[in-house]
Amino acid sequence: MINRLAERIKQLEAPVVVGLDPMPDYIPGFIIDKAFKEYGGNIEGICEAIWVYIKGIIDAVYDLVPAVKPQVAMYEQFGPEGLVIYKRVIEYAKSKGLIVIGDVKRGDIGSTSEAYATGHLGRIAIRGKEFKGFDEDFITVNPYLGSDGILPFINVCKKEGKGIFVLVKTSNPSSGEFQDQLTCGRPLYELVGEKVAEWGMLHMGEGYSYVGAVVGATYPEVGRILRSIMPRTFILVPGYGAQGGKAKDLKPYFNKDGLGAIVNSSRGIIAAYKLKAYEGFGEKAYADASRQAVLDMREDLKQAWM
Amino acid sequence: MINRLAERIKQLEAPVVVGLDPMPDYIPGFIIDKAFKEYGGNIEGICEAIWVYIKGIIDAVYDLVPAVKPQVAMYEQFGPEGLVIYKRVIEYAKSKGLIVIGDVKRGDIGSTSEAYATGHLGRIAIRGKEFKGFDEDFITVNPYLGSDGILPFINVCKKEGKGIFVLVKTSNPSSGEFQDQLTCGRPLYELVGEKVAEWGMLHMGEGYSYVGAVVGATYPEVGRILRSIMPRTFILVPGYGAQGGKAKDLKPYFNKDGLGAIVNSSRGIIAAYKLKAYEGFGEKAYADASRQAVLDMREDLKQAWM
């Protein structure tokens, strides 16, 4: 799957992942109106609205980008019904040829990580029958519990030809509180980066490992250092656009082959119709606004990788 | 809710939380047989089996312990249908008077943590209507992203009178890989502990804060240090029993008032019927075995807090 990700990025000239994070106030009013009319002003109604909204985005961008990254929290906040939509989004995106990175940031002690790995990337066997949970292609994973919280994910990935992105340095303002703490004279995120490179050797693809890293766009100098610590690691880069990361700052995240990083934008694409630059599209054409925002982002990112 | 937790612990003389982690191979065969016969050998069947099994445990122990801790991964591995059961377990446990600690270990950047907080502890308002997701009383939270990943949880907790337990030092063998790294001469977990104490001041109950900590039973010396760094913090202690933690080692986790810690056991209680000590009960009386295991654990823990 990491080989396919690299290949699709090259084909489309787009190291871009669209974050499918349906905050309720991104959803166009006409979609909510229709869903509430059909299903009622209840959980079913809002979940239907999320589905229609996100399906519209996928239909508008699937031929432009290699991957989408649904943020599970935005679905999970509606309870089990929201997770039904999360799963439907995964299935639909895959049916359109997209690679799906589930942004779930799971991580726990060994036996529990194994259950998360099974549910998101693998299959569970009970009395000779196999069941699948959410079946993403990649998921994001939290490293705070160390190797024995990570290895169960890698084991499942090896069986399934799938991958993970481990949080190394996140894009949020207070990410430094723990991640930047100096340990033996260098920040914790470097130590985590080294472990990611080491875990990566356990499951290598053709040029890159199936074990990737998350490094926020908001800390380009850190990106440069981590790129050199983790040469065969694909970096998932959140924080571009709405969170403040700029394309020209992303050069250090890429290798000389023009690969090695994939940049996420969520709000800047799925809620593009709310931005000044795209307001001409209007709410009804929200998906066209998203398509244009992807085209613009693809152009913009050429500064970083070309 | 933290006041109620402390009060119930005193009433029952049981600083005990029962971990409801239904690993498939814990479920008695006769329950799976019946569920597969009724619902088919499929996801519905296995989810029904989990529900029947866990309901049996709750019915057997609800009058002995203040709280239960369902581990969401064990439900999530079955996809949305598993999370329907997770929610049903929460509702049922609450209907029996139990406090529910959702072991979800969530944590992300601010806006995403907000969605998790809303979905697990709060309510979401859409066009003047309020919806609830999972509605646990407490959840566990991962601190790797720092304050702005934690504060959204505390904000929701303040509104709802609920709480969180932040991972500080986990019970697994490789927890030290990052958590023990020396930062300014002391381990990272001490720094996290200090932040937990600081965050705790934002939402205080009568004697203890609504912001608790997770500190594994497998590192008693660490427990002693963290107890002194976080005097008003309730400590959720995993790793007793099956993972190797012993009652006599847990004394330092408690304050002199006999409070301040609540000890989890999962496998040792819910799969007690599989242990040598309780095998006389047999599979059919698995819930009676669990009840006896709780009674024994309560006795055993008196060494720690009395």
Interface residues (C-beta under 8 A of the other chain):
Chain A: D21 M23 P24 I32 F36 G41 N42 I43 I46 Q71 A73 M74 E76 Q77 F78 G79 P80 G82 L83 V84 Y86 K87 K105 R106 G107 D108 I109 G110 S111 T112 S113 A115 Y116 T118 G119 H120 I124 I126 R127 K129 F131 K132 G133 F134 N142 P143 Y144 L145 G146 S147 D148 G149 L167 T170 S171 N172 P173 S174 S175 G176 E177 F178 Q179 Q181 L182 T183 C184 L188 L191 V192 K195 P238
Chain B: D21 M23 P24 I32 F36 G41 N42 I43 I46 Q71 A73 M74 E76 Q77 F78 G79 P80 G82 L83 V84 Y86 K87 K105 R106 G107 D108 I109 G110 S111 T112 S113 A115 Y116 T118 G119 H120 I124 I126 R127 K129 F131 K132 G133 F134 N142 P143 Y144 L145 G146 S147 D148 G149 L167 T170 S171 N172 P173 S174 S175 G176 E177 F178 Q179 Q181 L182 T183 C184 L188 L191 V192 K195 P238
